[in-house]
């Protein structure tokens, strides 16, 4: 996703981007084949692995889709694999599959951030439903991440003084109040506002507020903290 200051739209639908992929890893070839066949029947792109290290080398920050992993594998468990993904800051959702499910494993999996936990013996409908939910969740997360990143890149264009003005504008302060707060003239405050709007490609304070929300800027901090 790419944006410029004239096209920033944090409310756009997350319906574009790379085709999602279902990454399947299991040390049992028969079960891998079955899961892949179900995915293909549902029109889902798949990649299969029987080696965790090969899978880890394949995934990257821009990966879109989900990962389905056997909980119990000889080299690394599904939980250990998910923990390694988290350590590498790879946010792809993980669905764990096991024939030995129990309450303790479920609690550990969800506490660790696993998206779903299903026991072997599930049917294709349950399996595909879990995958599609995971993919939609990942697409929404990726979209929010890209919107936040692009908004922050735009905000980097403004100066430190303009950053102070931004926070005051976003909190509804009029130009006269900004001038008093920053000990500048109203004319200077107005010039700062015009410069901010020009650099960010926006027209008013409402657009500014939306951009700050998209960038997840703390609107309650003091202007002196704007560069911290």
ZASEVEX-815499 format. One record per residue (C-alpha): residue in three letters; z, x, y. Coordinates in steps of 0.05 Angstrom, whole numbers, plus 5000, padded with zeros to 4 digits. Last residue first. Layout:
% ZASEVEX-815499
ALAZXY;...
% end
This chain:
% ZASEVEX-815499
UNK545851905253;UNK540351815305;UNK542451115326;UNK549851275325;UNK550551305401;UNK547250625404;UNK553150345366;UNK552150085295;UNK551749335282;UNK544149305273;UNK544449745211;UNK537049875198;UNK534349595132;UNK527149795150;UNK524949075138;UNK530748825180;UNK528749305236;UNK521649065232;UNK523648345236;UNK528048485297;UNK522348835332;UNK517648245318;UNK522847785349;UNK523748255408;UNK516448185428;UNK509248425422;UNK509148935366;UNK504849545353;UNK510750005341;UNK508750525392;UNK506550005443;UNK512849575434;UNK517350175442;UNK513550425504;UNK514149735537;UNK521549705522;UNK522650405550;UNK518850215613;UNK523249595621;UNK529550015614;UNK526850485667;UNK525549905714;UNK532449625701;UNK535250295723;UNK539350735676;UNK546650765659;UNK545550625584;UNK549950005582;UNK548149785653;UNK540749855641;UNK541249505574;UNK545048925608;UNK539548855660;UNK534248895606;UNK537248325567;UNK541548445505;UNK539548045444;UNK542148505389;UNK535148745373;UNK534348955446;UNK540749365444;UNK538749705379;UNK531749865405;UNK534350135471;UNK538450655434;UNK532450845393;UNK528450905456;UNK533351435479;UNK532451805413;UNK524951755417;UNK520451265378;UNK515251465327;UNK520251495270;UNK520650735274;UNK513550685246;UNK515451115186;UNK521650685175;UNK517450045173;UNK512650365123;UNK518250575077;UNK521749895080;UNK515249525066;UNK513749995008;UNK520649904977;UNK520449154985;UNK513749134950;UNK516249594894;UNK522349144883;UNK518048514882;UNK513148834833;UNK518949074789;UNK522048374786;UNK515348064769;UNK514348584713;UNK521348454685;UNK520147704684;UNK513447804649;UNK516748254597;UNK522347764581;UNK517347194573;UNK512947624529;UNK518547754480;UNK521247054479;UNK514246774466;UNK512647314414;UNK518747144372;UNK525347504369;UNK527547784302;UNK529748424334;UNK535248304384;UNK534048264459;UNK537248624518;UNK534448524589;UNK533948894655;UNK538349494637;UNK542549694697;UNK548150094665;UNK552849504666;UNK547449084632;UNK546649584575;UNK554049734566;UNK555848994563;UNK550248854513;UNK552149454470;UNK559349214467;UNK557448504451;UNK553248704390;UNK546048834374;UNK544149214312;UNK536849034304;UNK535449284373;UNK530749204432;UNK532449444502;UNK528349204562;UNK528049704619;UNK525949574691;UNK521950134726;UNK526350444780;UNK525151174767;UNK530451544807;UNK530352134759;UNK537652004741;UNK535951264733;UNK530451434684;UNK535251894647;UNK540351324642;UNK534950864614;UNK533351374561;UNK540651464543;UNK541250714536;UNK535050684491;UNK537951234448;UNK535051924446;UNK532152354390;UNK533351894330;UNK532151224363;UNK537050644367;UNK536250194427;UNK528750124417;UNK525150144484;UNK520949654525;UNK519149934593;UNK516549534651;UNK510849494700;UNK509049904762;UNK509550664763;UNK509250954833;UNK515451374824;UNK512851694760;UNK512551574685;UNK508251984638;UNK512852594630;UNK518452124611;UNK514151794558;UNK512252464527;UNK519552664527;UNK521652014493;UNK516752114434;UNK514251514396;UNK510051244452;UNK505550644466;UNK501750464529;UNK500249734546;UNK496049294593;UNK498048564587;UNK493148014572;UNK498147594532;UNK494447754467;UNK494848494487;UNK502348444495;UNK503248114427;UNK498948654395;UNK502949204428;UNK509448904403;UNK506748864331;UNK503849574332;UNK510449864358;UNK514149494303;UNK509749784250;UNK510150484279;UNK517750514278;UNK520251064325;UNK519750584384;UNK517150644455;UNK512950124491;UNK510750204564;UNK508149544592;UNK503349694649;UNK502549344715;UNK495749364749;UNK496249744814;UNK497449384880;UNK496748684906;UNK500648044900;UNK506948234937;UNK505847694989;UNK506147885062;UNK512747725098;UNK514048445122;UNK507448445161;UNK505649095196;UNK498249045212;UNK497649345282;UNK502749895269;UNK499050145209;UNK500049965136;UNK498350265069;UNK500050005000;
% end
